[in-house]
């Protein structure tokens, strides 16, 4: 019971570690304030020089410099032209000083968002202000600040990577904002509020950011200790491996400090808690999979959190994810219905195999309808790669499928010489009529997309009992499709269960349109928080997060610490 309370109270990490985070954050804040003050003083000196010059000459020189410096950036050029080349940052008043200070302060906090500090060249920006000895050079400094402001705004709001360039199956379209609107919004609003609300304003992002700070302190404090050198351990086990396991569980916050040298009830409860938070069978036995997860370093967990923050920025939609939306987390093999950021339904899922052409892609769309008693229109890739070779060998193979010509007519297999066709020339479609044995089961949920991915029932229920559930051709199979359907229909039917079964009992393929479309987000998170703020970790089933971390490293993100 104590172990459960510790996790719920966020004590997966130690109080000492949290205290170090607070101290380090206060030190960073003090340093940032010093930097901001230096920048303000330096600029004040420059502005005193500027004010001493003839007004018309200084204005013309400044405007010409701004126009020249902004010329290569269409958005910047259009913005400054629209405001008559008036200064946004270098104006000689309290607002100008506030804007400069808040920008430099925000640049000094980028690492708390998992972004690379070097990318924003804060010191060089201050030096540019310091070295400006004419109104022309001040104009160049003005544009330099706007350029860095735009980079920071885009990165904090929608990320620094282009997903499809990292992995071809991350089909997500990042919701980039109009760059001129960043400038206009900042110009007309409060600087502090602007920077404070720039990053995703979701509970998930806030919890991930907090976990990043805590894990950063853990890593810098030496991590969680030596890994456990054992193939498996169980209640009653003793020895050095059990002691190593005890020490690691204590440092991770799953156990109170103890001198036990045996796998006792407290350790069994801690292991069960750990397993539940890491998507493993919660049986209290430290088998190979459990020990593998326990031995993941704090540094690698920190990488997962930083990657998750970047991923959350990719899905930072202007209107949010949707008041009601569906989240399919591929690494968690789950599908959830969320209402007002609260989970109202969850079911296990089977995702695509870890093979080329079968991995489930990541993208967002809107569920428009469900099909009860669906016909399976076999995708052409499956028809020619898997079924055509069988039909060549035996025309009566895969007898549950109908062979259909281009006019939609079912043709007799006896009239077709399958051996005469190749994958390129095969002129027929294959279809499976509605039935309980249909590959799609008895219902599918459609959010029409060019990837031909949807959620559906399946007759193969045995797969849902496995921990790792990557077996499909790419679509998402649901363990409880009927209950899922009832919940989806609950917004438009007084008795959704009865309405569903009235249609199901006809045995006919029927489209049921949703009165209100439901956003669907197929995501991939190896680190995700729950409502209590506890971070749950999952395996990188397709290796995508590993590739994202490598890309972030190339962009300058670094842990700057020894793994442990």
Secondary structure, DSSP 8 states (H G I E B T S, - for coil): -HHHHHHHTTTTS-HHHHHHHHHHHHHHHHHHHHHHHHHHHHHHHHHHHHHTS-HHHHHHHHHHHHHHHHTT-HHHHHHHHHTTT--SSS-SSHHHHHHHHHHHHHHTTGGGGT--GGGG-HHHHHHHHHH--SHHHHHHHHHHHHHHHHHHHHHHHH-SS-HHHH-TTB--------HHHHHHHHHHS-HHHHHHTSS--SHHHHHHHHHHHHHHHHHHTTTT-S----S-B-TT-BSHHHHHHHHHHHHHTSS------B--HHHHHHHHHHHHHTTS--SS-B-HHHHHHHTS-HHHHHHHHHHHHHHHHHT--TT-S-SEEEEEEGGGTEEEEEETTEEEEEEEEEEE-SSTTTS--BEEEEEEEEEES--EE--HHHIIIIIHHHHHH-TTSSTTSEEE-TTS-B--GGG--GGG--TTT---EEEE-SSTTSTTTTEEEE---TT---EE--S-GGGGGSSS-EEESSSEEETTHHHHHHHHHTTT-TTHHHHHHHHHTT-S-EEEEEEEEEEEEEE--SEEE-TTS-EEE---TTSHHHHHHHHHHHTT----S---
